[in-house]
Amino acid sequence: MILALRALGVGDLLTAVPALRGLRGAFPRQTLALAAPAWLTPLIELIGGVDRIVEVSSLDPVTLPPAEIAVNLHGSGPESHRLLQSAEPAKLWAFANAEAGHLDGPTWTAEEHEVHRWCRLVRHYGVTADETDLRIAAPVAPVEKATIIHPGAKSPSRRWPVDRYAAVARQLRSAGHRVLVTGSASEKELAVRVAERAGLGRDAVPSTGLAELAGLVAHARIVISGDTGIAHLASAYRTPSVVLFGPMSPERWGPPALPQHKTIWHGTRSEPGDSTEPGVHPALLAIEPGEVIDAAQAF
């Protein structure tokens, strides 16, 4: 069995798709298992090629099932290396980390796009990986295309203010867009506030699971969001998108350089890690609604 570890969220999983596809192609007859949170299962099924999901939602010590090769698509170690070593693999494919006793991997580079990072790792071990191979299967299309506004993000520093999202939603609706405001279950209240301030009804805030959200994005007119998972769904489906960046540079987490994806960033350098402080990052606050509206209307 080939066991890959990516115990993170939606965007993290989608940036690892080319590396996972490379592993699938390199080992067509082996079981390919992915250690990841179980709630990502609907999205993993849309990626395809994964034979088994091993439920892992953190780097807490557990014993993973035996694997011939364990591939660390999670981080640089040592915690993630040690977790994979519990599978007693014949080979560990991972970035070099002396603390974990793993020295034969490539060197970790902090300022590197996340898609490139994991492709570089598997290439080091002889696996071919295509960084443009981000596409995933699309669920059934909704009846009518919508412009999706997604105000949520994991970190407060990456959440553009509600009033600004509402201003964009209001303007695009006036221009003839069917606007939906999406969010996870924990972001529902935030999505409702944006919709209400934009003058939209509660039916503009759909209740969606991960597969339903993927369906909306796959067939959307435009996706407008911060630097969060839904932006990577737009990249996977090549759906037009406008992505607002704050603490992190688009050079690290941005969409592919294609005409249908636009990024807005007024920062000067990446700041690793997610802030738990309540404030929005200054680079994100520097973005005005007019910029976002102009970018969306250019499609």
C-alpha positions in Angstrom: 0.0 0.0 0.0 1.1 3.6 -0.7 0.0 5.9 2.1 -0.1 9.6 1.7 -0.7 12.1 4.5 -2.7 15.3 4.1 -4.6 15.9 7.3 -5.7 19.4 6.5 -8.6 21.3 4.9 -10.2 21.8 1.5 -7.6 24.1 -0.1 -4.8 22.1 1.3 -6.2 18.9 -0.2 -6.8 20.5 -3.6 -3.2 21.8 -3.9 -2.0 18.3 -3.4 -4.1 16.8 -6.3 -1.2 16.9 -8.9 1.1 15.1 -6.5 -1.6 12.5 -5.7 -2.3 12.0 -9.4 1.5 11.4 -9.8 1.5 8.7 -7.2 -1.6 7.1 -8.7 0.2 7.0 -12.1 3.4 5.7 -10.7 1.8 2.8 -8.8 -1.3 1.8 -10.8 -1.6 -1.6 -9.2 -1.0 -0.6 -5.6 -3.6 0.5 -3.2 -3.4 4.3 -2.8 -4.5 5.4 0.7 -4.9 8.9 1.8 -4.7 9.8 5.5 -7.1 12.8 5.8 -10.1 14.0 7.7 -13.2 11.9 7.0 -15.4 15.0 6.3 -13.3 15.5 3.2 -14.6 12.2 1.7 -17.0 13.8 -0.8 -14.2 15.9 -2.2 -11.7 13.0 -2.2 -14.2 11.0 -4.3 -14.4 13.8 -6.8 -10.6 13.8 -7.1 -10.7 10.1 -7.9 -7.8 7.6 -7.8 -7.8 7.2 -4.0 -8.7 3.6 -3.0 -8.9 4.0 0.7 -9.3 6.9 3.2 -7.6 6.6 6.5 -9.3 9.0 9.0 -6.7 11.4 10.4 -7.7 14.9 11.5 -4.6 15.9 13.4 -1.0 15.0 14.0 -1.7 13.4 17.3 0.1 10.1 17.7 -1.8 7.1 16.3 -0.8 3.9 14.6 -1.4 4.0 10.9 -2.0 0.9 8.8 1.1 -0.8 7.4 2.4 0.8 4.1 5.2 -0.1 1.7 5.8 3.6 1.0 4.6 6.5 3.2 4.4 9.9 1.5 4.4 13.1 3.6 2.2 15.6 1.7 1.4 17.3 5.0 4.4 19.2 6.1 8.2 19.2 6.8 8.1 17.3 10.1 9.0 16.1 12.6 5.4 15.4 13.9 4.1 14.4 10.5 7.1 12.3 9.7 6.8 10.5 13.0 3.1 9.9 12.4 3.9 8.2 9.1 6.7 6.2 10.6 4.0 4.5 12.8 3.0 2.7 9.5 6.5 1.1 9.6 7.0 1.8 5.9 9.8 0.3 3.9 10.4 3.8 2.5 9.4 7.3 3.8 9.1 9.9 1.1 9.3 13.3 2.8 11.3 16.5 3.1 14.6 16.1 5.0 14.2 16.6 8.8 17.1 15.7 11.1 14.9 15.8 14.2 12.8 13.0 12.7 15.8 11.1 11.6 15.0 11.5 7.9 17.8 12.9 5.8 17.4 11.7 2.3 14.5 14.0 1.2 14.7 17.3 -0.6 15.2 20.6 1.4 12.0 22.4 2.5 11.6 25.8 0.9 9.3 28.2 2.7 8.7 30.7 -0.1 7.3 28.2 -2.6 3.8 27.7 -4.2 2.0 24.9 -2.4 1.2 23.0 -5.6 4.8 23.1 -6.7 6.1 22.1 -3.3 4.4 18.7 -3.3 5.1 18.0 -7.0 8.8 18.7 -6.2 8.7 16.3 -3.4 7.4 13.3 -5.4 9.6 14.2 -8.3 12.6 13.9 -6.0 11.6 10.2 -5.7 11.2 9.7 -9.4 7.4 10.3 -9.8 6.2 12.4 -12.7 3.7 15.1 -11.6 1.9 17.7 -13.7 1.3 20.9 -11.7 -1.5 21.9 -14.1 -3.5 18.7 -13.4 -5.8 20.3 -10.8 -9.2 19.3 -12.3 -11.7 17.2 -10.3 -15.0 15.7 -11.3 -18.0 18.1 -11.4 -21.3 17.2 -9.7 -24.6 17.8 -11.5 -25.1 21.4 -12.6 -27.7 23.6 -10.8 -30.6 25.0 -12.8 -29.1 28.5 -13.1 -25.6 29.8 -12.9 -24.8 32.0 -9.9 -22.2 34.4 -8.8 -20.9 33.1 -5.5 -19.6 35.3 -2.7 -17.9 33.4 0.1 -17.0 35.7 3.1 -15.6 33.1 5.4 -12.0 31.9 6.0 -10.3 29.9 8.7 -8.4 32.9 10.2 -9.9 36.2 11.1 -7.0 37.9 9.4 -8.2 36.5 6.1 -11.9 37.7 6.4 -12.6 40.8 4.4 -15.2 43.0 6.2 -18.9 42.1 5.9 -19.9 45.5 4.7 -17.5 45.3 1.8 -18.7 41.9 0.7 -22.2 43.2 0.9 -21.4 46.2 -1.3 -20.0 43.9 -3.9 -23.0 41.6 -3.8 -25.4 44.6 -4.0 -23.7 46.0 -7.0 -23.4 42.7 -8.9 -27.1 42.0 -8.2 -28.0 45.4 -9.7 -25.9 44.4 -12.7 -28.0 41.3 -13.3 -26.1 38.6 -11.4 -27.8 35.9 -9.5 -25.9 36.2 -6.2 -25.5 33.4 -3.7 -23.6 33.8 -0.4 -22.0 30.6 0.8 -20.3 29.3 3.9 -19.8 26.3 6.1 -22.2 25.4 8.9 -20.0 27.5 11.3 -20.0 30.4 8.8 -23.8 30.5 8.2 -24.4 33.5 10.5 -21.6 35.4 8.6 -23.1 34.5 5.2 -26.6 35.6 6.4 -25.2 39.0 7.6 -23.6 39.6 4.2 -26.9 38.7 2.4 -29.0 40.9 4.6 -26.8 43.9 4.3 -26.8 43.4 0.5 -30.6 43.4 0.4 -30.7 39.7 -0.6 -33.3 37.2 0.8 -32.4 34.3 3.0 -32.8 32.0 0.0 -29.5 33.6 -1.3 -27.7 31.6 1.5 -28.0 28.0 0.5 -27.3 25.1 2.9 -24.6 23.1 1.2 -22.5 20.1 2.1 -19.1 19.8 0.5 -20.4 18.0 -2.6 -23.2 20.5 -3.1 -20.7 23.4 -2.7 -18.5 21.8 -5.3 -21.5 21.6 -7.7 -22.3 25.2 -7.3 -18.6 26.3 -7.9 -18.2 24.0 -10.9 -21.0 25.7 -12.7 -20.8 29.2 -11.2 -20.6 32.4 -13.2 -17.9 33.8 -10.9 -16.5 33.0 -7.4 -15.5 35.9 -5.1 -13.7 34.9 -1.9 -10.7 35.4 0.3 -7.7 33.1 0.4 -9.6 30.0 1.4 -10.8 26.5 0.2 -13.5 27.7 -2.2 -10.9 29.6 -4.2 -9.1 26.3 -4.9 -12.4 24.7 -5.9 -12.7 27.5 -8.5 -9.2 26.7 -9.7 -10.0 23.0 -9.9 -13.0 23.8 -12.2 -11.4 26.7 -14.0 -14.4 28.8 -12.9 -13.8 32.5 -13.1 -12.7 33.8 -9.7 -11.6 36.9 -7.9 -9.5 36.0 -4.8 -8.6 38.6 -2.1 -5.3 38.0 -0.3 -4.1 39.4 3.0 -1.3 37.9 5.1 -0.3 35.4 2.4 1.1 36.2 -1.1 -0.7 34.8 -4.2 2.8 33.5 -5.1 2.3 30.9 -2.3 -1.4 30.0 -2.5 -2.8 31.8 -5.5 -4.7 30.2 -8.5 -3.0 29.2 -11.7 -1.9 32.0 -14.0 -5.0 31.8 -16.3 -7.2 34.6 -17.6 -10.2 33.4 -15.7 -8.5 33.9 -12.3 -7.8 37.3 -10.8 -6.0 38.0 -7.6 -6.0 41.2 -5.6 -3.2 41.7 -3.1 -1.7 44.9 -1.6 0.9 43.2 0.6 4.6 43.1 0.2 5.6 39.8 1.9 4.0 36.6 3.1 3.4 36.2 6.8 3.3 32.4 7.5 0.7 31.1 9.9 -2.9 32.0 10.7 -3.5 34.8 13.1 -6.0 34.2 15.9 -6.3 37.9 16.5 -9.7 39.5 15.7 -8.3 42.0 13.3 -8.3 41.8 9.5 -4.8 41.9 8.0 -3.9 45.4 6.7 -3.2 44.2 3.2 -6.7 42.8 3.0 -8.2 46.0 4.4 -6.4 47.9 1.7 -8.7 46.3 -0.9 -11.7 48.4 -1.7 -15.1 47.1 -3.1 -14.6 49.0 -6.3 -11.5 46.9 -7.2 -13.4 43.7 -6.6 -16.5 44.8 -8.6 -14.3 46.0 -11.5 -12.4 42.6 -11.5 -15.7 40.6 -11.5 -17.3 42.7 -14.2 -14.3 42.2 -16.5 -15.3 38.6 -17.1 
